[in-house]
């Protein structure tokens, strides 16, 4: 197991509830650089153009995948995708098919564009919850959930998956709390005849994963590890005076990494200089001027909240573009990117993008606006992007410098200290291959920056991946399509969780891990199975009933609730706008006040919502009584989606939803994904399937979705 980093509050990192010293000083920033940095700063620049030569680890991986599965762990930007490209090219030349799975729709879209240029658009297709193009192509790019669903379908038909090679990008998602189960299912279900290539920058226990895969697939899994970054990384410290220092000073006598003395002096000072008053954002414009003076741009500033990212733009007026030529180039490119969308063309942050070369990137932004920023940054046209840590996960978004203001991050529930894996993901954006000789990661002091922790994170190994597999009704229904309960027990014994428990139990240690024994999955499966039998989805003999068969096609968060709605006939099966609205009430992640102004609530929607909620109440009570999670139905998202489906302007819809437009777009896209699963019920509910198809067309339009 990777060593755990302890988290301590220091003088420069007081508790959130504490007050900052009132007598700390704030001075105007004056650019300066420590003498120790002058040598490294002379290396800043663009490397000489050289013909591409594969690194040894890339060649080793290409060789390994010819006769085994392969797990490649290498720093971001090291060239892992090149390995996949070469392997896919070899499969294509032999007349075979390949599947490239990624965790993000945005990343899948980017890979689809990239592969179409390399292999020809006729040879590449894409399958995500939003797009379905050329699905019979030799090369399919899509999300991991879609690949898992294809495996379900193949097992149901008694066929092998129609592909000859599978790539799982961002393989460390195996340990993702919410979605790791999908990665694990793919690895368990994938036929051993199909070679598997896993790519990741952040896996601490790669050899344990390899040992597990070798065991369950009866096929060797070769681990290829590369620790050398293609562009060296140098950690910096930004003193509030404006002087840049090295963050670290090498290792001490016991091998422990030491903080640079002048940085340590700052960290231990009783009255350190501050960048801003408590509760105020730092002077980002002045900070940008320091970075510009020492050629450290472009930069990604990682901030703690979406609001901070947006508000930072108004503090960058010192960064007005001086070059008329650059201004014209940037304006022209922005116009090219936004012109297909009238709404995006009028985006409230376009002025900052066009005149200050800075942007804000976070989950509250529309996907198409984030794509504009990513494109401009990748093309080297921006000076800075202010982003939350989500930008680090899988999006190709490089810079010369990444800047940290916090040593923690918000995980959706609470602020937690950064892990070594999260730090590596963010610093992986620093240094652009072919564009930089060196990349920089700069720590900026403040209320939520623990400099000691940051130093340790820079040198800590990647965290171990821990199995997140869990039983859910979708899994149980789909496994019962093609397996008996006894066969499913054998299948669950192949889980990574079971392997980790067995590994953990060696040398006389406990056979329990995280409070579970090795049969916890099987016991939970039986609990789900018994409930499905009681509700008529599964027979006493363990086979699916007719209701269970069509319900298995609902590979969504709440399949039983949706299925019950159709069984009871409480869903509006002939009204596309109403069906879209009711579906939205099942996929909303809202947990706040669901009060809605009656002026925004049509009588038809109110009546339909009450009918559905009342009809599903008995099933919800039974599920809760048996310990299964039951998510509440929300009316406000339904009202917003209904307004959108009936043609109301985007601004009106957002005022009804009372959420950020990026969150609203995500609600609509998840609604589309659920509607497409309803479309799969055409044999059992033909009218509802046709209505769902019409509903999808109504709500899947600009600015929710724009394909260039």
C-alpha positions as CSV (number, residue, x, y, z in Angstrom):
1,X,0.0,0.0,0.0
2,X,1.3,3.5,-0.7
3,X,2.2,5.3,2.4
4,X,-0.4,7.6,3.8
5,X,0.4,11.2,4.2
6,X,-0.6,12.7,7.5
7,X,-2.3,16.1,7.4
8,X,-1.3,18.7,9.9
9,X,-2.6,22.3,10.2
10,X,0.3,24.7,10.2
11,X,0.7,28.4,10.9
12,X,0.1,29.0,7.2
13,X,-2.9,26.7,7.2
14,X,-5.2,27.6,10.1
15,X,-8.6,25.8,10.6
16,X,-11.4,27.1,8.3
17,X,-13.3,28.4,11.3
18,X,-10.4,30.4,12.6
19,X,-9.7,34.0,11.9
20,X,-6.6,35.2,10.0
21,X,-4.2,37.5,11.8
22,X,-5.4,41.1,11.5
23,X,-1.9,42.6,11.7
24,X,-0.4,40.6,8.8
25,X,1.0,42.8,6.1
26,X,0.0,43.3,2.4
27,X,2.4,45.0,0.0
28,X,2.3,45.7,-3.7
29,X,3.8,42.9,-5.7
30,X,7.2,43.6,-7.2
31,X,8.6,40.9,-9.5
32,X,11.8,39.2,-8.3
33,X,13.6,35.9,-8.5
34,X,15.9,34.1,-6.2
35,X,19.4,33.6,-7.4
36,X,19.0,29.8,-7.2
37,X,16.4,30.0,-10.0
38,X,18.4,31.9,-12.5
39,X,19.9,28.8,-14.0
40,X,16.7,26.9,-14.3
41,X,15.0,29.9,-15.8
42,X,17.6,30.2,-18.6
43,X,16.4,26.7,-19.7
44,X,12.8,28.1,-20.3
45,X,11.9,28.0,-24.0
46,X,10.8,25.8,-26.9
47,X,12.9,22.8,-27.6
48,X,14.4,22.2,-31.0
49,X,12.2,20.3,-33.4
50,X,13.3,16.7,-33.7
51,X,11.9,13.8,-35.6
52,X,9.7,11.7,-33.4
53,X,11.6,8.8,-31.8
54,X,9.6,6.4,-29.5
55,X,10.8,6.0,-26.0
56,X,11.9,2.6,-24.8
57,X,8.8,2.2,-22.6
58,X,6.6,2.8,-25.6
59,X,8.4,0.1,-27.6
60,X,8.2,-2.3,-24.7
61,X,4.5,-1.8,-24.5
62,X,3.9,-2.3,-28.2
63,X,5.9,-5.5,-28.0
64,X,4.1,-6.7,-24.8
65,X,0.6,-6.2,-26.2
66,X,1.3,-8.6,-29.0
67,X,1.4,-11.6,-26.6
68,X,-0.2,-10.4,-23.4
69,X,-2.4,-7.8,-21.7
70,X,-0.5,-4.7,-20.8
71,X,-0.8,-2.0,-18.0
72,X,1.1,1.1,-18.8
73,X,1.7,3.7,-16.1
74,X,3.6,6.8,-17.2
75,X,3.4,10.6,-16.5
76,X,0.9,12.7,-18.3
77,X,2.2,13.8,-21.7
78,X,4.7,10.9,-21.9
79,X,3.0,9.4,-24.9
80,X,0.6,6.7,-23.7
81,X,-1.9,7.4,-26.4
82,X,0.8,6.8,-29.1
83,X,1.0,3.2,-27.8
84,X,-2.7,2.8,-28.2
85,X,-2.5,4.3,-31.7
86,X,0.2,1.9,-32.9
87,X,-1.6,-1.1,-31.4
88,X,-4.9,0.0,-33.0
89,X,-3.2,0.5,-36.4
90,X,-1.8,-3.0,-36.3
91,X,-5.3,-4.5,-35.5
92,X,-6.8,-2.4,-38.3
93,X,-4.2,-3.5,-40.9
94,X,-5.1,-7.1,-40.0
95,X,-8.8,-6.5,-40.6
96,X,-9.7,-6.4,-36.9
97,X,-11.7,-4.1,-34.7
98,X,-10.8,-2.0,-31.7
99,X,-12.6,-0.3,-28.8
100,X,-11.1,2.8,-27.0
101,X,-12.9,3.5,-23.8
102,X,-12.5,6.7,-21.7
103,X,-14.2,8.0,-18.6
104,X,-15.3,11.4,-20.0
105,X,-17.6,12.3,-22.9
106,X,-15.4,15.3,-23.6
107,X,-12.3,13.1,-23.8
108,X,-14.1,10.6,-26.0
109,X,-15.1,13.4,-28.4
110,X,-11.4,14.6,-28.5
111,X,-10.1,11.1,-29.2
112,X,-12.8,10.6,-31.9
113,X,-11.6,13.7,-33.7
114,X,-7.9,12.7,-33.2
115,X,-8.4,9.1,-34.4
116,X,-10.6,10.2,-37.4
117,X,-7.6,12.3,-38.6
118,X,-5.2,9.4,-38.2
119,X,-7.2,6.5,-39.4
120,X,-9.8,8.2,-41.6
121,X,-13.3,9.2,-40.6
122,X,-14.8,6.1,-42.4
123,X,-12.9,3.8,-40.0
124,X,-13.9,5.5,-36.7
125,X,-17.1,5.7,-34.8
126,X,-18.2,7.2,-31.5
127,X,-20.6,6.0,-28.8
128,X,-21.5,8.1,-25.8
129,X,-24.7,9.0,-24.1
130,X,-24.9,12.0,-26.5
131,X,-23.5,10.8,-29.7
132,X,-23.9,7.7,-31.9
133,X,-22.0,7.9,-35.2
134,X,-20.7,5.1,-37.4
135,X,-21.4,2.4,-34.7
136,X,-20.1,-0.4,-37.0
137,X,-16.7,1.2,-37.6
138,X,-13.5,-0.8,-37.2
139,X,-12.5,1.6,-34.4
140,X,-15.0,2.6,-31.8
141,X,-14.4,5.4,-29.2
142,X,-16.8,5.7,-26.3
143,X,-17.3,5.9,-22.6
144,X,-16.6,2.9,-20.4
145,X,-20.3,2.6,-19.5
146,X,-21.2,2.0,-23.1
147,X,-18.5,-0.7,-23.4
148,X,-19.8,-2.3,-20.3
149,X,-23.4,-2.3,-21.8
150,X,-22.1,-3.9,-24.9
151,X,-20.6,-6.7,-22.8
152,X,-23.9,-7.2,-21.1
153,X,-25.6,-7.5,-24.6
154,X,-23.0,-9.9,-25.9
155,X,-23.3,-12.2,-22.8
156,X,-27.1,-12.1,-23.2
157,X,-26.9,-13.2,-26.8
158,X,-24.3,-15.8,-26.0
159,X,-21.8,-14.1,-28.3
160,X,-18.3,-12.7,-27.8
161,X,-17.9,-9.0,-28.0
162,X,-17.4,-7.8,-31.6
163,X,-14.0,-6.4,-31.2
164,X,-10.4,-7.7,-31.2
165,X,-8.7,-5.2,-28.9
166,X,-9.8,-3.0,-26.0
167,X,-8.1,0.1,-24.6
168,X,-9.1,1.4,-21.2
169,X,-7.8,4.9,-20.8
170,X,-7.5,6.5,-17.3
171,X,-7.4,3.1,-15.8
172,X,-7.0,4.5,-12.3
173,X,-10.8,5.1,-12.5
174,X,-11.0,1.5,-11.3
175,X,-10.7,3.1,-7.8
176,X,-13.3,5.9,-8.4
177,X,-15.9,5.8,-5.7
178,X,-18.8,6.4,-8.0
179,X,-17.8,4.8,-11.3
180,X,-15.1,2.3,-10.4
181,X,-17.6,-0.5,-10.5
182,X,-18.0,-0.1,-14.3
183,X,-14.2,-0.4,-14.9
184,X,-14.1,-3.5,-12.7
185,X,-17.1,-5.1,-14.5
186,X,-15.4,-4.5,-17.9
187,X,-12.3,-6.2,-16.7
188,X,-14.2,-9.2,-15.3
189,X,-16.6,-9.7,-18.2
190,X,-14.1,-9.1,-21.1
191,X,-13.3,-12.4,-22.9
192,X,-9.7,-13.4,-22.4
193,X,-9.2,-13.8,-26.2
194,X,-9.4,-10.0,-26.5
195,X,-6.1,-8.2,-25.6
196,X,-6.5,-5.5,-23.0
197,X,-4.4,-2.3,-22.8
198,X,-4.7,-0.2,-19.7
199,X,-3.3,3.4,-19.6
200,X,-2.9,5.5,-16.5
201,X,-0.6,8.1,-15.1
202,X,-1.5,7.5,-11.5
203,X,-1.5,3.9,-10.2
204,X,0.5,3.0,-7.0
205,X,-0.3,-0.7,-7.0
206,X,0.0,-1.5,-10.7
207,X,1.6,-4.9,-10.0
208,X,-1.3,-5.9,-7.8
209,X,-3.8,-5.0,-10.5
210,X,-1.6,-7.0,-13.0
211,X,-1.6,-10.0,-10.7
212,X,-5.4,-9.9,-10.4
213,X,-6.0,-9.6,-14.1
214,X,-3.5,-12.4,-14.8
215,X,-5.5,-14.6,-12.4
216,X,-9.0,-13.9,-13.6
217,X,-8.2,-13.8,-17.4
218,X,-5.7,-16.7,-17.5
219,X,-3.6,-14.3,-19.6
220,X,-0.4,-12.6,-18.5
221,X,-0.7,-8.9,-17.8
222,X,2.6,-7.1,-18.4
223,X,3.3,-3.9,-16.4
224,X,5.2,-1.2,-18.2
225,X,6.2,1.6,-15.8
226,X,7.8,4.9,-16.8
227,X,8.6,7.5,-14.1
228,X,10.5,10.0,-16.2
229,X,8.4,13.0,-17.3
230,X,8.9,14.0,-20.9
231,X,9.2,17.6,-19.7
232,X,11.0,18.0,-16.3
233,X,8.9,19.6,-13.5
234,X,10.3,22.2,-11.2
235,X,8.4,23.3,-8.0
236,X,8.3,27.0,-7.2
237,X,7.1,29.2,-4.3
238,X,5.5,32.6,-4.9
239,X,6.3,34.9,-2.0
240,X,3.6,37.6,-1.6
241,X,6.3,40.2,-2.2
242,X,6.4,39.0,-5.8
243,X,9.7,37.1,-5.5
244,X,9.9,33.6,-6.8
245,X,11.8,30.9,-4.9
246,X,12.5,27.2,-5.3
247,X,10.0,25.3,-3.1
248,X,12.4,22.5,-2.2
249,X,16.2,22.3,-1.4
250,X,16.9,18.7,-2.1
251,X,17.1,15.8,0.4
252,X,18.5,15.9,3.9
253,X,20.8,13.3,5.5
254,X,17.9,10.9,6.1
255,X,16.6,11.2,2.5
256,X,13.8,13.5,3.5
257,X,12.9,16.3,1.1
258,X,13.6,19.7,2.7
259,X,11.8,22.9,2.1
260,X,13.9,25.7,0.7
261,X,15.2,27.8,3.7
262,X,13.6,31.1,2.7
263,X,10.3,29.3,2.1
264,X,10.6,27.7,5.5
265,X,11.3,31.1,7.0
266,X,8.1,32.4,5.5
267,X,6.1,29.4,6.7
268,X,7.3,29.9,10.2
269,X,7.1,33.7,10.4
270,X,4.8,35.2,13.0
271,X,3.6,37.9,10.7
272,X,4.0,36.8,7.1
273,X,3.2,38.9,4.1
274,X,-0.2,38.3,2.6
275,X,-1.5,38.5,-0.9
276,X,-5.0,39.7,0.0
277,X,-7.2,40.5,3.0
278,X,-9.2,37.6,4.5
279,X,-12.1,36.6,2.3
280,X,-10.6,38.4,-0.7
281,X,-9.1,36.9,-3.9
282,X,-5.4,37.5,-4.6
283,X,-4.4,40.2,-7.2
284,X,-4.3,37.8,-10.1
285,X,-3.5,40.5,-12.6
286,X,-0.3,41.3,-10.7
287,X,0.6,37.7,-10.3
288,X,0.2,37.2,-14.1
289,X,2.6,40.1,-14.7
290,X,5.3,38.3,-12.6
291,X,4.7,35.1,-14.5
292,X,4.8,37.0,-17.8
293,X,8.1,38.7,-16.9
294,X,9.8,35.4,-16.3
295,X,8.2,33.6,-19.2
296,X,6.2,31.2,-17.1
297,X,2.9,31.6,-19.1
298,X,0.6,30.0,-20.1
299,X,-0.6,29.0,-16.7
300,X,-3.5,27.1,-15.1
301,X,-4.6,28.5,-11.7
302,X,-6.3,25.8,-9.6
303,X,-8.8,27.5,-7.3
304,X,-11.1,26.1,-4.7
305,X,-14.5,27.0,-6.1
306,X,-16.4,27.8,-9.3
307,X,-17.2,31.3,-8.0
308,X,-13.5,32.0,-7.4
309,X,-12.7,31.0,-11.0
310,X,-15.4,33.3,-12.4
311,X,-14.5,36.2,-10.1
312,X,-10.8,35.9,-10.9
313,X,-11.4,37.1,-14.4
314,X,-12.3,40.6,-13.2
315,X,-9.0,40.9,-11.4
316,X,-6.9,40.4,-14.6
317,X,-7.2,43.8,-16.2
318,X,-3.5,44.3,-16.0
319,X,-3.2,41.5,-18.6
320,X,-4.7,43.4,-21.5
321,X,-3.1,42.3,-24.8
322,X,-0.6,44.8,-26.1
323,X,0.0,43.1,-29.5
324,X,-2.6,44.1,-32.1
325,X,-1.5,41.0,-34.1
326,X,-2.1,38.7,-31.3
327,X,-5.4,40.3,-30.4
328,X,-6.6,39.9,-34.0
329,X,-5.5,36.2,-34.1
330,X,-7.2,35.4,-30.8
331,X,-10.4,37.3,-31.8
332,X,-10.5,35.5,-35.2
333,X,-10.1,32.1,-33.6
334,X,-12.7,32.7,-30.9
335,X,-15.2,33.8,-33.6
336,X,-14.5,30.6,-35.6
337,X,-15.2,28.5,-32.5
338,X,-18.3,30.2,-31.2
339,X,-20.0,31.1,-34.4
340,X,-22.0,27.8,-34.7
341,X,-23.8,28.7,-31.4
342,X,-25.6,32.0,-31.2
343,X,-25.8,31.6,-27.4
344,X,-22.1,30.9,-26.9
345,X,-21.2,33.7,-29.2
346,X,-22.8,36.1,-26.6
347,X,-21.2,34.4,-23.6
348,X,-20.7,36.8,-20.7
349,X,-17.0,35.9,-20.3
350,X,-16.1,36.3,-24.0
351,X,-14.7,39.8,-23.4
352,X,-12.2,38.5,-20.8
353,X,-11.3,35.7,-23.2
354,X,-10.8,38.0,-26.2
355,X,-9.1,41.0,-24.5
356,X,-7.3,39.6,-21.5
357,X,-6.5,36.0,-22.9
358,X,-7.9,34.5,-19.7
359,X,-10.8,32.1,-19.1
360,X,-12.8,30.3,-16.4
361,X,-13.2,26.5,-16.6
362,X,-15.3,24.5,-14.2
363,X,-18.4,22.2,-14.0
364,X,-20.8,25.1,-13.9
365,X,-19.8,26.1,-17.4
366,X,-21.5,24.8,-20.5
367,X,-19.7,21.9,-22.1
368,X,-19.3,23.8,-25.4
369,X,-17.8,26.8,-23.6
370,X,-15.3,24.6,-21.9
371,X,-14.4,23.1,-25.2
372,X,-13.7,26.5,-26.6
373,X,-11.3,27.2,-23.7
374,X,-9.6,23.8,-24.1
375,X,-9.1,24.4,-27.8
376,X,-7.6,27.9,-27.3
377,X,-5.4,26.7,-24.5
378,X,-4.1,23.7,-26.5
379,X,-3.4,26.0,-29.4
380,X,-1.3,28.3,-27.2
381,X,-3.6,31.3,-27.6
382,X,-4.4,32.0,-23.9
383,X,-2.2,33.2,-21.0
384,X,-4.2,31.7,-18.2
385,X,-7.2,29.6,-17.2
386,X,-8.7,29.6,-13.8
387,X,-10.0,26.1,-13.1
388,X,-11.2,23.8,-10.4
389,X,-9.3,20.5,-10.0
390,X,-11.7,18.6,-12.3
391,X,-9.8,20.0,-15.3
392,X,-6.9,17.7,-14.2
393,X,-8.8,14.5,-14.8
394,X,-8.2,13.3,-18.3
395,X,-8.6,16.5,-20.3
396,X,-5.7,17.5,-22.6
397,X,-5.2,20.9,-21.2
398,X,-1.4,21.7,-21.0
399,X,0.4,24.8,-19.7
400,X,3.9,25.8,-18.9
401,X,3.0,26.4,-15.2
402,X,0.3,25.2,-12.9
403,X,-0.4,27.4,-9.8
404,X,-1.8,26.1,-6.5
405,X,-3.5,28.2,-3.9
406,X,-4.8,25.3,-1.7
407,X,-3.4,22.0,-0.5
408,X,-7.0,20.7,-0.2
409,X,-10.0,20.2,-2.5
410,X,-13.7,20.0,-2.1
411,X,-14.9,16.4,-2.8
412,X,-18.6,17.3,-3.0
413,X,-19.1,16.8,0.7
414,X,-16.2,18.4,2.6
415,X,-12.7,19.8,2.1
416,X,-10.1,17.1,2.2
417,X,-6.3,17.3,1.9
418,X,-5.0,16.6,-1.6
419,X,-3.7,13.1,-2.2
420,X,-0.5,12.3,-4.1
421,X,-2.6,11.0,-7.0
422,X,-4.6,14.3,-7.2
423,X,-1.4,16.3,-7.0
424,X,0.2,14.2,-9.8
425,X,-2.9,14.7,-12.0
426,X,-2.7,18.4,-11.6
427,X,1.1,18.8,-12.0
428,X,0.8,16.5,-15.1
429,X,-0.6,19.6,-16.9
430,X,2.7,21.5,-16.4
431,X,5.1,21.4,-19.3
432,X,4.0,20.9,-22.9
433,X,5.8,18.2,-24.9
434,X,7.4,19.8,-27.9
435,X,6.6,23.3,-26.6
436,X,8.5,23.4,-23.3
437,X,11.9,22.4,-22.0
438,X,10.7,22.6,-18.4
439,X,7.4,22.9,-16.6
440,X,6.7,24.5,-13.3
441,X,4.3,23.9,-10.4
442,X,4.0,27.0,-8.2
443,X,2.6,27.0,-4.6
444,X,1.1,30.3,-3.5
445,X,0.7,30.8,0.3
446,X,-2.7,31.5,1.9
447,X,-5.2,30.5,4.4
448,X,-5.7,27.0,2.9
449,X,-2.1,26.2,1.9
450,X,-0.1,23.7,4.0
451,X,3.4,24.1,2.5
452,X,4.7,21.1,4.4
453,X,2.1,18.8,3.0
454,X,2.6,20.3,-0.5
455,X,6.4,19.5,-0.4
456,X,5.6,15.9,0.7
457,X,3.0,15.5,-2.0
458,X,5.5,16.5,-4.7
459,X,7.7,13.5,-3.9
460,X,5.1,11.0,-2.7
461,X,4.3,7.9,-4.7
462,X,0.9,7.5,-6.4
463,X,-1.9,6.2,-4.2
464,X,-3.0,2.6,-4.4
465,X,-6.2,1.8,-6.4
466,X,-8.8,0.2,-4.1
467,X,-11.7,-1.8,-5.5
468,X,-15.1,0.1,-5.5
469,X,-17.2,-2.7,-6.8
470,X,-20.7,-2.9,-5.4
471,X,-23.9,-4.7,-6.3
472,X,-26.8,-2.8,-7.9
473,X,-30.0,-3.8,-9.5
474,X,-28.8,-3.1,-13.1
475,X,-25.9,-5.5,-12.5
476,X,-28.1,-8.2,-11.0
477,X,-30.7,-8.0,-13.8
478,X,-28.1,-8.1,-16.6
479,X,-26.0,-10.9,-15.1
480,X,-29.2,-13.0,-14.7
481,X,-29.8,-12.5,-18.5
482,X,-26.9,-14.8,-19.2
483,X,-25.9,-16.5,-15.9
484,X,-27.4,-18.7,-13.2
485,X,-27.0,-17.5,-9.6
486,X,-24.3,-20.2,-9.1
487,X,-22.4,-18.9,-12.1
488,X,-22.7,-15.3,-10.8
489,X,-21.2,-16.4,-7.5
490,X,-18.2,-17.7,-9.4
491,X,-18.0,-14.4,-11.3
492,X,-18.1,-12.3,-8.2
493,X,-15.3,-14.3,-6.8
494,X,-13.2,-12.9,-9.6
495,X,-13.6,-9.3,-8.3
496,X,-10.7,-7.1,-7.6
497,X,-12.2,-6.6,-4.1
498,X,-12.0,-10.3,-3.4
499,X,-8.4,-10.5,-4.7
500,X,-7.4,-7.6,-2.5
501,X,-8.9,-9.2,0.5
502,X,-7.1,-12.5,-0.1
503,X,-3.9,-10.6,-0.7
504,X,-4.5,-8.6,2.5
505,X,-5.1,-11.8,4.5
506,X,-1.7,-13.3,3.9
507,X,0.8,-13.8,6.8
508,X,-2.0,-14.4,9.3
509,X,-3.7,-11.0,9.0
510,X,-7.4,-10.7,9.2
511,X,-9.5,-11.9,6.3
512,X,-11.6,-8.7,6.4
513,X,-11.0,-5.5,4.6
514,X,-13.1,-2.4,5.1
515,X,-15.4,-4.4,7.4
516,X,-16.3,-7.0,4.7
517,X,-15.5,-10.7,4.4
518,X,-14.7,-12.3,1.0
519,X,-18.3,-13.2,0.3
520,X,-19.8,-9.7,1.0
521,X,-20.5,-9.3,-2.8
522,X,-22.3,-12.6,-2.9
523,X,-24.4,-11.9,0.2
524,X,-25.3,-8.5,-1.2
525,X,-26.2,-10.1,-4.6
526,X,-28.6,-12.5,-2.7
527,X,-30.2,-9.5,-0.9
528,X,-30.9,-7.8,-4.3
529,X,-32.0,-11.1,-5.8
530,X,-34.6,-11.7,-3.1
531,X,-36.1,-8.3,-3.5
532,X,-36.4,-8.7,-7.3
533,X,-38.1,-12.0,-6.8
534,X,-40.6,-10.5,-4.3
535,X,-41.4,-7.8,-6.9
536,X,-41.9,-10.1,-9.8
537,X,-38.8,-9.3,-11.8
538,X,-37.1,-12.6,-11.1
539,X,-38.7,-16.1,-10.8
540,X,-38.2,-18.3,-7.8
541,X,-35.8,-20.4,-9.9
542,X,-33.5,-17.4,-10.4
543,X,-34.4,-16.6,-14.0
544,X,-35.8,-13.2,-15.3
545,X,-39.5,-12.9,-15.8
546,X,-40.8,-11.0,-18.8
547,X,-40.8,-7.8,-16.7
548,X,-37.2,-8.5,-15.6
549,X,-36.0,-9.0,-19.2
550,X,-37.2,-5.6,-20.4
551,X,-36.2,-3.9,-17.2
552,X,-32.6,-5.1,-17.7
553,X,-32.4,-2.7,-20.6
554,X,-32.8,0.2,-18.2
555,X,-29.1,0.6,-17.4
556,X,-29.6,3.7,-15.4
557,X,-29.5,4.9,-11.8
558,X,-33.0,3.9,-10.8
559,X,-34.1,1.1,-13.1
560,X,-36.7,-0.4,-10.7
561,X,-38.5,2.9,-10.1
562,X,-38.7,3.6,-13.9
563,X,-39.8,0.0,-14.6
564,X,-42.5,0.3,-11.9
565,X,-43.7,3.5,-13.5
566,X,-44.2,1.7,-16.8
567,X,-45.8,-1.4,-15.1
568,X,-48.3,0.8,-13.4
569,X,-49.0,2.9,-16.4
570,X,-48.3,6.2,-14.5
571,X,-45.8,7.7,-17.0
572,X,-47.0,10.1,-19.8
573,X,-46.2,7.7,-22.6
574,X,-47.6,9.9,-25.5
575,X,-46.4,13.4,-24.6
576,X,-42.7,13.9,-25.4
577,X,-42.2,17.1,-23.3
578,X,-44.0,15.5,-20.3
579,X,-42.0,12.3,-20.6
580,X,-38.7,14.3,-20.7
581,X,-39.8,16.3,-17.6
582,X,-40.7,13.2,-15.6
583,X,-37.5,11.5,-16.6
584,X,-35.5,14.5,-15.4
585,X,-37.0,14.2,-11.9
586,X,-35.3,10.8,-11.6
587,X,-31.8,11.9,-12.7
588,X,-31.5,15.2,-10.8
589,X,-28.7,15.4,-8.3
590,X,-30.4,18.3,-6.5
591,X,-30.5,18.2,-2.7
592,X,-31.6,21.7,-2.0
593,X,-34.9,23.4,-1.7
594,X,-37.4,22.1,-4.3
595,X,-39.8,25.0,-4.0
596,X,-40.9,26.4,-7.3
597,X,-42.9,29.4,-8.3
598,X,-46.4,28.3,-9.4
599,X,-46.1,30.5,-12.5
600,X,-43.4,28.1,-13.8
601,X,-45.5,25.0,-13.1
602,X,-48.0,24.1,-15.8
603,X,-51.1,22.2,-14.6
604,X,-50.3,19.3,-16.9
605,X,-46.9,18.8,-15.4
606,X,-48.0,19.2,-11.8
607,X,-50.7,16.5,-12.4
608,X,-48.3,14.1,-14.1
609,X,-45.7,14.5,-11.4
610,X,-48.2,13.9,-8.6
611,X,-49.5,10.8,-10.4
612,X,-46.0,9.4,-10.8
613,X,-44.9,10.2,-7.2
614,X,-48.1,8.7,-5.7
615,X,-47.9,5.6,-7.9
616,X,-44.3,4.8,-6.9
617,X,-44.7,5.5,-3.2
618,X,-45.3,1.8,-2.2
619,X,-42.2,0.6,-4.1
620,X,-40.1,3.4,-2.6
621,X,-41.3,2.5,0.9
622,X,-40.5,-1.2,0.4
623,X,-37.0,-0.5,-1.0
624,X,-36.2,1.8,1.9
625,X,-37.5,-0.8,4.4
626,X,-35.2,-3.4,2.9
627,X,-32.1,-1.0,3.1
628,X,-31.9,0.0,-0.5
629,X,-31.2,3.6,-1.4
630,X,-34.2,5.5,-2.7
631,X,-33.6,8.9,-4.3
632,X,-36.3,11.5,-4.0
633,X,-38.1,12.9,-7.1
634,X,-37.6,16.6,-7.6
635,X,-40.2,18.9,-9.3
636,X,-38.0,21.9,-10.1
637,X,-35.7,20.0,-12.6
638,X,-38.8,18.5,-14.2
639,X,-40.2,22.0,-14.6
640,X,-37.0,23.2,-16.2
641,X,-36.7,20.4,-18.6
642,X,-40.4,20.8,-19.5
643,X,-39.8,24.4,-20.3
644,X,-36.8,23.6,-22.5
645,X,-38.7,20.8,-24.3
646,X,-41.6,23.1,-25.0
647,X,-39.3,25.7,-26.7
648,X,-38.7,28.3,-24.0
649,X,-35.5,30.4,-24.2
650,X,-32.4,29.0,-22.4
651,X,-32.4,32.0,-20.0
652,X,-35.9,31.3,-18.9
653,X,-35.1,27.7,-18.3
654,X,-32.1,28.6,-16.2
655,X,-34.2,30.9,-14.1
656,X,-36.6,28.1,-13.4
657,X,-33.9,25.6,-12.5
658,X,-31.9,28.1,-10.4
659,X,-28.7,26.2,-11.1
660,X,-25.5,27.0,-13.0
661,X,-26.0,26.6,-16.8
662,X,-23.3,23.8,-16.9
663,X,-25.2,21.9,-14.2
664,X,-28.4,22.5,-16.1
665,X,-26.8,21.2,-19.3
666,X,-25.6,18.1,-17.4
667,X,-29.2,17.5,-16.1
668,X,-30.5,17.6,-19.7
669,X,-27.7,15.4,-21.0
670,X,-28.4,12.8,-18.3
671,X,-32.1,13.0,-19.1
672,X,-31.2,12.3,-22.7
673,X,-29.2,9.3,-21.6
674,X,-32.2,7.9,-19.6
675,X,-34.6,8.6,-22.5
676,X,-32.3,6.6,-24.8
677,X,-32.6,3.6,-22.4
678,X,-36.4,4.0,-22.5
679,X,-36.1,3.9,-26.3
680,X,-34.7,0.4,-25.9
681,X,-38.1,-0.8,-24.5
682,X,-39.7,-0.6,-28.0
683,X,-40.9,-4.3,-27.8
684,X,-42.6,-3.9,-24.5
685,X,-43.6,-0.2,-24.7
686,X,-43.5,0.8,-28.3
687,X,-45.4,4.1,-27.8
688,X,-43.2,5.2,-24.9
689,X,-40.0,4.3,-26.9
690,X,-41.2,6.5,-29.9
691,X,-42.1,9.3,-27.5
692,X,-38.7,9.1,-25.8
693,X,-37.0,9.4,-29.2
694,X,-39.0,12.6,-30.0
695,X,-38.3,13.9,-26.5
696,X,-34.6,13.5,-27.1
697,X,-34.7,15.5,-30.3
698,X,-36.6,18.3,-28.4
699,X,-34.1,18.8,-25.7
700,X,-30.8,17.9,-27.4
701,X,-30.0,21.3,-29.0
702,X,-27.8,24.3,-28.7
703,X,-26.4,25.4,-26.2
704,X,-26.7,22.0,-24.5
705,X,-24.9,20.3,-27.3
706,X,-22.8,21.6,-30.2
707,X,-20.7,19.3,-32.3
708,X,-18.1,21.0,-34.5
